[in-house]
Amino acid sequence: MSGIDPRKHRYYSQAGLDQLAEVMDAERPAPRCVVEIGSGVGDSARTLARHAGTDSVTWSIDPYRFGRGDAFLAEFYRRTSPHEQVRKVVQVRMGSAEAAARWPRMCGELIDVLHIDGDHASKAVNDDITLWHPHVKTGGLYVGHDWDTAHDGVRRAVTRAVENGWLESLRTWPCAGVWAARRADR
Ligand SMILES: C[S@@+](CC[C@H](N)C(=O)[O-])C[C@H]1O[C@@H](n2cnc3c(N)ncnc32)[C@H](O)[C@@H]1O
């Protein structure tokens, strides 16, 4: 991480952000409660917030534990600032599992959209899906990044979640690296 300039860095391609925007725009009614795991430099949070409902809040979870975490967090705030015409974004500097456990006291609303782009290891993605599952409304949208050959853990965890009945109606856009599914009534 230390050799990367956070001001120039992008995790998401423009094709990925366009696909994320399209998936958000198709949601009816427009999402009000959006949570993302993995704030990074703020590109996905900015897109989610811009394409959520006018009265929405986007909660963006990331502990920024790595070496230059503070610099990446500063870039997150720059890309999601109100000057960028972004609706309300709240950054929570915490890991996904801890935030999921605290969600009932932190907000408590049922989540319309859960965006997963944190730790990409299969077990971590599986934990993101299952630990947040009680807080996502039935039929709510799960959407995530890095559905590609370089991130086998993402594909394995999401596919298993469908097989095990946590998720349904899986759609994938490998060229954009985006996947989306619905919370099943498990
Ligand atoms: C690929 S980047 C996210 C990119 C971001 N979505 C964007 O558009 O800039 C992955 C991020 O996940 C974060 N992360 C790693 N483990 C995490 C965890 N357990 N909970 C939440 N975030 C985590 C990392 O700190 C890193 O910033």
The ligand as an ORCA input file, in Angstrom:
! r2SCAN-3c Opt
* xyz 0 1
  C     -10.889     -2.974     -2.749
  S     -10.840     -1.832     -1.423
  C     -12.424     -1.050     -1.481
  C     -12.566     -0.087     -2.616
  C     -13.749      0.844     -2.499
  N     -14.995      0.133     -2.626
  C     -13.627      1.972     -3.502
  O     -14.509      2.147     -4.356
  O     -12.648      2.716     -3.409
  C     -10.980     -2.899     -0.040
  C     -11.103     -2.186      1.278
  O     -11.623     -3.116      2.211
  C     -11.112     -2.793      3.460
  N     -11.272     -3.941      4.365
  C     -10.439     -5.003      4.536
  N     -10.927     -5.819      5.473
  C     -12.102     -5.270      5.889
  C     -13.067     -5.652      6.856
  N     -12.932     -6.765      7.583
  N     -14.143     -4.864      7.051
  C     -14.301     -3.737      6.299
  N     -13.414     -3.323      5.374
  C     -12.324     -4.088      5.169
  C      -9.674     -2.372      3.209
  O      -9.196     -1.554      4.255
  C      -9.800     -1.664      1.852
  O      -9.880     -0.254      2.019
*
